[in-house]
Amino acid sequence: VPGADALVGGSTAQQYDTQRTAARDRALIVPVVLAIILVILVALLRSLVLPLLLVATVALNFAATLGVSALVFEHVFGFTGTDSSVPLYGFVFLVALGVDYNIFLMSRVREESLRHGVREGVRIGLTATGGVITSAGVVLAATFAALGVIPLAFLVQIAFIVAFGVLLDTLVVRSLLVPALVRDLGPKAWWPGALSRLPKEGVGAPDHART
């Protein structure tokens, strides 16, 4: 009521404040985390295009996981709502794990690309690291899925988001999407680093680029 200057208390007001706080945290933490990750990837991979591509795939994986989770929570688990902090917790877990797998894969791809060329380097790097990444993802997903037996809606939601997101990341994004994008882009993916100046079917980098 205009001019009443009334304050509302109770669980409804608390829930409203919690939702506003969670929304503010997401608006601040998500871009800050992505920016920090982007800087780290640029320094590690010595490229601008590839880090942007990797951050985009991580964000895409999280968005897809959140969409699937919303459907599962409502139509399979029968939840009437989701805890306000679940999306942020899920984002932190999935981004941390996804970037970890990105670094593991693409650092090896870069080493092999310096020796064999960009497209062949992607194939060799994926062959060398794919089994390890997939195995680690399956074990981690199973570990988080075990939290689903605890009769707390918050833990069940976190368990499903992380387990499904990790499996999606390791089996689809990291094993298929990222290698395919880098292979199709070829040397352009490593712009403006030394690898970007290789011919698309090059056999290796010049000697000065190996240092």
Secondary structure, DSSP 8 states (H G I E B T S, - for coil): -TT------SHHHHHHHHHHHHHHHHHHHHHHHHHHHHHHHHHHHT-SHHHHHHHHHHHHHHHHHHHHHHHHHHHTS--S---TTHHHHHHHHHHHHHHHHHHHHHHHHHHHHHHH-HHHHHHHHHHHHHHHHHHHHHHHHHHHHGGGGSS-HHHHHHHHHHHHHHHHIIIIIIIIIHHHHHHHHGGGGGTTSGGGGS-TT-S---GGGG-
